[in-house]
Amino acid sequence: MNRFTQNISLLLIVMGISSSMAFASQNHNDEDSHDDEGIIELSTQQIELANIEVAKLSYQQQNYSYYAPGEIISNAYKIQLVTNRLESQVLKRHAALGDEVKQGDLLVTLFSEQMADKQAMFINAYRDWQRAKGLDNNTLSEKQTKEIEIAYKKQYATLISNGMNSKSVAQLINSKAGSDLLGQYQLHAETSGLIITDNFRQGQWLATGTNLFEISDEYSLWVEAQLPPMSDINVNQGVTANVVVGSHSFTAVVSQTGHSIDTKSRTRLVRLTINNPDHLLHTGQFADVYFQQQSQQALLQIPESALVNTADGDWAVYVEEKPGHFKQVEVNVVKSIANARLIDGISDNLKVVVSGAFFLASEQAKSGFDIHNH
């Protein structure tokens, strides 16, 4: 069919629609035809060409998804901060940004004069304890022996609390290597995970408490979803949501709900916990969060395209009263969800136009029909 023939066909269809509507308009003044006021009558061919689809709708509690933008962030409860507990100098780094480490892995070797003093005190306390254990019971009293043991254990605990582990402490006890290691100590990973920050350089002098590494357990992450301040959806702890990142979909659980508004984004922040066993997710990625919800009352769900505006600004849909006969009926829009709307205000089990409503509204506007018969 060429373009000229297509144009002629469409013209005839429009003329047919206009004739049908004109006929309905004439019946407006006929007392026996009040039921046909505002009716748009279309033939089967016209319905097909206008792509008009009708669905029978029934009231029920609607399950729907509420969308919110989100971002993948580290689970703060699963992050280890690796810090120096004494003023120190960096001798050698053994791990870097982006490395995946396991619990106990060596991270950095440091030197500290304060640590040297503590290590020397430990070595002396250890040797005193070894000598005391070798003496017979008549040389030292039980009280003296206990005091020497306590002094040794105290010095041991001091080294551990300042960053050394039991293996490193054991090396100090070796008489051949102990003096060479004075002042040196190493920091190890206390948890498995990914190094997400490393804020130091080789040879750098570090003040006490400097954050050298952050190790994040990426098997468990947070999703920070942004909701409108006045959102009334159910985001209590334990509520599930579907999280989409790229082509991957995950199930997350609400773990924290914000009770204050973010001053920058002016949104309400909700945190969800998400499992990441295959390391498909990484901090900083944007995510689409769909909270699974259920309406508190029985409603009808229609696509957004099924709604039209009336002359006075209300919402309406088109109902098929009988095959090929359509009438505009006002509705109440209760909630907007993604590309759909939840409505009420009309009878149950009506056949509603879910596709092609815009075409019907255009034809109604041309004919001058008014839902209120003004």
KEDREN-641651 format. One line per 10 residues: number of its first residue (from 0); their letters; for each residue x, y, z of C-alpha. Coordinates in nm, 4 decimals, always signed. Each point is the difference from the previous one (the first is absolute). Layout:
// KEDREN-641651
NUM = A = X:Y:Z; ...
// end
This chain:
// KEDREN-641651
0 = MNRFTQNISL = +0.0000:+0.0000:+0.0000; +0.1595:+0.3372:-0.1052; -0.0036:+0.3137:+0.2153; -0.2886:+0.1583:-0.1956; -0.2177:-0.3055:+0.0555; +0.0899:-0.0047:+0.3743; -0.0955:+0.3656:+0.0370; -0.3347:-0.0579:-0.1717; -0.0711:-0.2975:+0.2313; +0.0813:+0.1998:+0.3135
10 = LLIVMGISSS = -0.2170:+0.2876:-0.1239; -0.2943:-0.2337:-0.0509; +0.0499:-0.1467:+0.3481; +0.0037:+0.3429:+0.1608; -0.3059:+0.0986:-0.2001; -0.1685:-0.3187:+0.1195; +0.0846:+0.0762:+0.3611; -0.1234:+0.3564:-0.0333; -0.3234:-0.1215:-0.1573; -0.0537:-0.2482:+0.2847
20 = MAFASQNHND = +0.0593:+0.2685:+0.2593; -0.2217:+0.2483:-0.1852; -0.2744:-0.2594:+0.0075; +0.0458:-0.0359:+0.3759; -0.0087:+0.3793:+0.0339; -0.3301:+0.0205:-0.1866; -0.1505:-0.2470:+0.2451; +0.0910:+0.2363:+0.2832; -0.3307:+0.1815:-0.0520; -0.1991:-0.3198:-0.0338
30 = EDSHDDEGII = -0.1632:-0.1001:+0.3324; +0.0215:-0.3679:-0.0965; +0.3771:+0.0121:-0.0506; +0.1409:+0.1495:+0.3196; +0.2129:-0.3128:+0.0544; +0.1980:+0.0827:-0.3162; +0.1148:+0.3468:+0.1122; +0.3778:+0.0341:-0.0373; +0.0374:-0.3422:-0.1583; +0.2786:-0.0476:-0.2555
40 = ELSTQQIELA = -0.0966:-0.2738:-0.2424; +0.2696:-0.1750:-0.2060; -0.0051:-0.2825:-0.2491; +0.2193:-0.3080:+0.0366; +0.2347:+0.1311:-0.2668; +0.0272:+0.3382:+0.1709; +0.0802:-0.1667:+0.3327; +0.2789:-0.2056:-0.1564; +0.1573:+0.2953:-0.1819; -0.0189:+0.2197:+0.3124
50 = NIEVAKLSYQ = +0.1652:-0.2836:+0.2003; -0.2695:+0.0087:+0.2661; +0.0275:-0.2735:+0.2641; -0.2498:-0.0734:+0.2751; +0.0529:-0.1893:+0.3293; -0.2522:-0.1073:+0.2631; +0.1106:+0.1370:+0.3363; -0.0963:-0.1232:+0.3467; +0.0701:+0.1525:+0.3407; +0.2664:-0.1723:+0.2107
60 = QQNYSYYAPG = +0.2921:+0.0781:+0.2279; +0.2741:+0.0858:-0.2444; +0.3580:-0.1212:+0.0246; +0.2292:+0.2547:-0.1543; +0.3580:+0.1229:-0.0058; +0.0946:+0.3463:+0.1239; +0.3094:+0.1356:-0.1762; +0.2831:+0.1920:+0.1673; +0.3489:+0.0833:-0.1311; +0.2844:-0.1475:+0.2024
70 = EIISNAYKIQ = +0.3748:-0.0444:+0.0321; +0.2168:-0.2933:+0.1092; +0.2121:+0.0938:+0.3026; +0.2231:-0.1888:+0.2404; -0.1581:-0.1672:+0.2994; +0.1491:+0.2118:+0.2791; -0.0494:-0.2880:+0.2432; +0.2243:-0.2168:-0.2192; +0.2931:+0.2440:-0.0369; +0.3306:-0.0354:+0.1855
80 = LVTNRLESQV = +0.2080:+0.3141:+0.0526; +0.3708:-0.0818:+0.0172; +0.1756:+0.2669:+0.2089; +0.3356:+0.0429:+0.1733; -0.0296:+0.0315:+0.3749; +0.3417:+0.1588:+0.0459; +0.1859:+0.2768:-0.1840; +0.1739:-0.1958:-0.2774; +0.1777:+0.0057:-0.3338; -0.1053:-0.2108:-0.2989
90 = LKRHAALGDE = +0.2803:-0.2429:-0.0884; -0.1783:-0.2125:-0.2587; -0.3512:-0.0490:-0.1312; -0.1123:-0.3538:-0.0834; -0.3500:+0.0744:-0.1355; -0.1570:+0.2707:-0.2140; -0.3334:+0.1486:-0.1031; -0.2270:-0.2567:-0.1671; +0.1758:-0.3051:+0.1420; -0.2177:-0.2742:+0.1419
100 = VKQGDLLVTL = +0.1467:-0.1210:+0.3275; -0.0766:-0.2786:+0.2422; -0.0043:+0.0124:+0.3766; +0.3594:-0.0026:+0.1303; +0.1621:+0.1277:-0.3223; +0.2960:+0.2367:+0.0454; -0.0846:+0.3624:-0.0901; +0.2866:+0.2319:+0.1033; +0.3278:+0.0049:+0.1951; +0.0583:+0.2989:+0.2311
110 = FSEQMADKQA = +0.2743:+0.1328:+0.2289; -0.0606:+0.1757:+0.3311; +0.2391:+0.1088:+0.2754; -0.2810:-0.0410:+0.2489; -0.0514:-0.3553:-0.1236; +0.3718:-0.0689:+0.0422; -0.0245:+0.0944:+0.3679; -0.3059:-0.2181:+0.0508; +0.1613:-0.2936:-0.1787; +0.3160:+0.0290:+0.2132
120 = MFINAYRDWQ = -0.2115:+0.0021:+0.3156; -0.1833:-0.3081:-0.1239; +0.3249:-0.1880:-0.0744; +0.1337:+0.0761:+0.3499; -0.3309:-0.1034:+0.1596; +0.0002:-0.3223:-0.2009; +0.3545:-0.0876:+0.1052; -0.0802:+0.0728:+0.3655; -0.2992:-0.2316:-0.0263; +0.2075:-0.2759:-0.1583
130 = RAKGLDNNTL = +0.2633:+0.0279:+0.2785; -0.2678:-0.0008:+0.2700; -0.1520:-0.3178:-0.1403; +0.3424:-0.1665:+0.0084; +0.0636:+0.0702:+0.3658; -0.0989:-0.2380:+0.2750; -0.2851:+0.0816:+0.2331; +0.2335:+0.1085:+0.2813; +0.1639:+0.2852:-0.1960; -0.3094:+0.2136:-0.0653
140 = SEKQTKEIEI = -0.3228:+0.0160:+0.1861; -0.3235:-0.0830:-0.1750; -0.0931:+0.3681:+0.0119; +0.3248:+0.1073:-0.1674; -0.0372:-0.2628:-0.2709; -0.3554:+0.1171:-0.0693; +0.1065:+0.3639:-0.0220; +0.2677:-0.0858:-0.2585; -0.2539:-0.1988:-0.2032; -0.2504:+0.2854:+0.0112
150 = AYKKQYATLI = +0.2664:+0.2517:-0.1093; +0.0840:-0.2221:-0.3003; -0.3658:-0.0409:-0.1017; -0.0551:+0.3745:+0.0361; +0.2856:+0.0781:-0.2390; -0.1299:-0.2644:-0.2418; -0.3493:+0.1569:+0.0067; +0.1549:+0.3434:-0.0614; +0.1638:-0.1160:-0.3232; -0.3194:-0.1665:-0.1207
160 = SNGMNSKSVA = -0.2086:+0.3096:+0.0766; +0.2446:+0.2150:-0.1990; -0.0380:-0.2016:-0.3176; +0.2327:-0.2995:+0.0187; -0.1374:-0.3531:-0.0320; +0.1079:-0.3126:+0.1869; +0.2232:-0.1182:-0.2858; +0.1919:+0.3290:-0.0065; +0.0370:-0.0030:+0.3771; +0.1421:-0.3518:-0.0171
170 = QLINSKAGSD = +0.2715:+0.1217:-0.2395; +0.1187:+0.2523:+0.2601; +0.0693:-0.2803:+0.2440; +0.2578:-0.1495:-0.2377; +0.3346:+0.1117:+0.1470; +0.1663:+0.0212:-0.3435; -0.2560:+0.2150:-0.1779; -0.1748:+0.1747:+0.2863; +0.2363:+0.2989:+0.0301; -0.0030:+0.0605:-0.3772
180 = LLGQYQLHAE = -0.3806:+0.0279:+0.0017; -0.0260:+0.2544:+0.2810; -0.2269:+0.2857:-0.1050; -0.1447:-0.1843:-0.2984; -0.3518:-0.1335:-0.0009; -0.2534:-0.1103:-0.2592; -0.3714:+0.0531:-0.0396; -0.2194:-0.2827:-0.1286; -0.3542:-0.0251:-0.1351; -0.2428:-0.0844:+0.2761
190 = TSGLIITDNF = -0.2723:-0.0887:-0.2512; -0.0224:-0.1172:-0.3608; -0.1100:+0.2475:-0.2647; +0.0964:+0.2581:-0.2590; +0.2340:+0.2931:+0.0682; -0.2049:+0.3075:-0.0886; +0.2380:+0.2715:+0.1273; +0.3729:+0.0230:+0.0785; +0.0990:+0.3455:+0.1174; +0.3782:-0.0049:+0.0442
200 = RQGQWLATGT = +0.3333:-0.0021:-0.1851; +0.3214:-0.1954:+0.0378; +0.2253:+0.1637:+0.2616; -0.2760:+0.2213:+0.1360; -0.0030:+0.0910:+0.3692; -0.3400:-0.0707:+0.1464; -0.1702:+0.1667:+0.2926; -0.1648:-0.2341:+0.2467; -0.3356:-0.1210:-0.1271; +0.0552:+0.0591:-0.3729
210 = NLFEISDEYS = -0.2395:-0.2027:-0.2164; +0.2297:-0.2008:-0.2266; -0.2507:-0.2407:-0.1582; -0.3722:-0.0593:-0.0174; -0.0949:-0.3620:-0.0660; -0.3575:-0.0597:-0.1077; -0.1715:-0.3375:+0.0075; -0.1710:+0.0172:-0.3406; -0.1959:-0.3177:+0.0635; -0.2462:+0.2270:+0.1790
220 = LWVEAQLPPM = -0.0734:+0.3517:-0.1292; -0.2523:+0.2759:+0.0580; -0.2355:+0.1571:-0.2495; -0.0894:+0.3591:+0.0877; -0.3402:+0.0800:-0.1524; -0.1332:+0.3555:-0.0283; -0.3719:+0.0472:+0.0648; -0.2083:+0.3186:-0.0153; -0.0277:+0.1694:+0.3421; -0.3760:-0.0586:+0.0231
230 = SDINVNQGVT = +0.0006:-0.3554:-0.1362; -0.2540:-0.2229:+0.1776; +0.1246:-0.3374:-0.1212; +0.0813:-0.2763:+0.2472; +0.3771:-0.0022:+0.0532; +0.0155:-0.1570:+0.3436; +0.2878:-0.2314:+0.0867; -0.0331:-0.3380:-0.1686; -0.1889:+0.1277:-0.3062; +0.1485:-0.1461:-0.3196
240 = ANVVVGSHSF = +0.0829:+0.1844:-0.3199; +0.1213:-0.0944:-0.3446; +0.3298:+0.1712:-0.0898; +0.1035:+0.0254:-0.3646; +0.3580:+0.0901:-0.0942; +0.0695:-0.0204:-0.3708; -0.1283:-0.3361:-0.1228; +0.0070:-0.1604:+0.3464; -0.2835:-0.0192:+0.2507; +0.0368:-0.0589:+0.3753
250 = TAVVSQTGHS = -0.2229:-0.0282:+0.3054; +0.0770:+0.2424:+0.2830; -0.1479:+0.0462:+0.3479; -0.0637:+0.3326:+0.1731; +0.2395:+0.0215:+0.2953; -0.0180:+0.3701:+0.0924; -0.2626:+0.2684:-0.0594; +0.0879:+0.3668:+0.0173; -0.2061:+0.2360:+0.2150; +0.1672:+0.3152:-0.1274
260 = IDTKSRTRLV = +0.0263:+0.1645:-0.3416; +0.3356:+0.0175:-0.1774; +0.0906:+0.3694:-0.0193; +0.1642:-0.0300:-0.3434; -0.2392:-0.2231:-0.1935; -0.3108:+0.0924:+0.2055; -0.0954:-0.3680:+0.0034; -0.0657:-0.2611:+0.2648; +0.2763:-0.2608:+0.0046; -0.0764:-0.3691:+0.0508
270 = RLTINNPDHL = +0.2750:-0.2606:+0.0258; -0.0414:-0.3571:-0.1164; +0.2399:-0.2905:+0.0520; +0.0865:-0.2007:-0.3094; +0.2071:-0.3180:-0.0328; +0.2746:+0.0045:-0.2619; +0.1557:-0.3499:-0.0053; +0.1162:+0.0204:-0.3630; +0.1455:+0.3542:+0.0281; -0.2281:+0.1297:-0.2746
280 = LHTGQFADVY = -0.0661:+0.3181:+0.1970; +0.2498:+0.2723:+0.0898; -0.0212:+0.3144:+0.2076; -0.0949:+0.3097:-0.1978; -0.2272:-0.1771:-0.2483; -0.3443:+0.1481:-0.0584; -0.2994:-0.2264:+0.0553; -0.3746:-0.0088:-0.0657; -0.1886:-0.1006:+0.3145; -0.3546:-0.1384:-0.0201
290 = FQQQSQQALL = -0.1740:-0.0367:+0.3357; -0.2633:-0.2751:-0.0023; -0.3252:+0.1460:+0.1324; -0.3696:-0.0846:+0.0355; -0.2840:+0.2518:-0.0022; -0.1963:+0.0302:+0.3215; -0.3331:+0.0051:-0.1862; -0.1436:-0.1728:-0.3061; +0.0828:+0.2030:-0.3110; +0.0185:-0.0246:-0.3774
300 = QIPESALVNT = +0.3370:+0.0131:-0.1748; +0.0230:+0.1556:-0.3456; +0.2901:+0.1077:-0.2208; +0.0797:+0.3700:+0.0045; -0.1020:+0.0254:-0.3666; -0.3593:-0.0971:+0.0884; -0.0576:+0.3295:+0.1822; -0.1177:+0.3212:-0.1689; -0.0736:+0.3488:+0.1296; -0.3565:+0.1298:-0.0073
310 = ADGDWAVYVE = -0.0856:+0.3568:-0.1021; +0.0051:+0.1146:+0.3629; +0.3291:-0.1718:+0.0862; -0.1249:-0.3222:+0.1595; +0.1217:-0.3504:-0.0863; -0.2132:-0.2368:-0.2080; +0.0087:-0.3308:-0.1854; -0.2040:-0.1364:-0.2898; -0.2390:-0.2845:+0.0710; -0.1357:-0.2303:-0.2692
320 = EKPGHFKQVE = -0.3744:-0.0055:+0.0669; -0.0602:-0.2471:-0.2814; +0.2129:-0.1154:-0.2928; +0.1255:+0.3044:-0.1900; -0.1667:+0.2510:+0.2371; +0.2267:+0.1986:+0.2350; -0.0820:+0.2560:+0.2684; +0.2226:+0.2225:+0.2141; -0.0335:-0.0572:+0.3767; +0.1755:+0.2003:+0.2738
330 = VNVVKSIANA = +0.2234:-0.1887:+0.2475; +0.2075:+0.0703:+0.3121; +0.3747:-0.0574:-0.0289; +0.1054:-0.1399:+0.3384; +0.3701:-0.0727:-0.0669; +0.2555:+0.0300:-0.2779; +0.2364:-0.2966:-0.0436; +0.2662:-0.0143:-0.2706; -0.1953:+0.0014:-0.3311; -0.3322:-0.0935:+0.1579
340 = RLIDGISDNL = -0.2676:+0.1567:+0.2182; -0.2237:-0.1376:+0.2760; -0.3528:+0.1376:-0.0265; -0.3519:-0.0280:+0.1379; -0.3285:+0.1832:-0.0520; -0.1553:-0.2279:-0.2627; -0.1977:-0.3224:+0.0144; +0.1596:-0.3423:+0.0246; +0.0581:-0.2281:-0.3013; -0.0289:+0.2730:-0.2632
350 = KVVVSGAFFL = +0.1747:-0.0269:-0.3344; +0.2491:+0.2865:-0.0044; +0.2035:+0.1252:-0.2959; +0.3667:-0.0605:+0.0881; +0.1438:+0.0936:-0.3396; -0.1244:+0.2676:-0.2409; -0.1582:+0.2333:+0.2585; +0.1803:+0.3005:-0.1461; -0.1600:-0.0629:-0.3382; -0.3466:-0.0177:+0.1541
360 = ASEQAKSGFD = +0.0637:+0.3218:+0.1961; +0.1074:+0.1773:-0.3188; -0.3142:-0.1064:-0.1832; -0.2173:+0.1008:+0.2945; +0.1619:+0.3452:+0.0069; -0.0695:+0.0451:-0.3716; -0.3675:-0.0836:+0.0405; -0.0492:+0.2299:+0.2970; -0.1256:-0.2709:+0.2391; +0.0343:+0.0850:+0.3709
370 = IHNH = -0.0071:-0.2544:+0.2792; -0.1963:+0.2495:+0.2105; -0.2362:+0.0919:-0.2884; +0.0844:+0.3684:+0.0509
// end
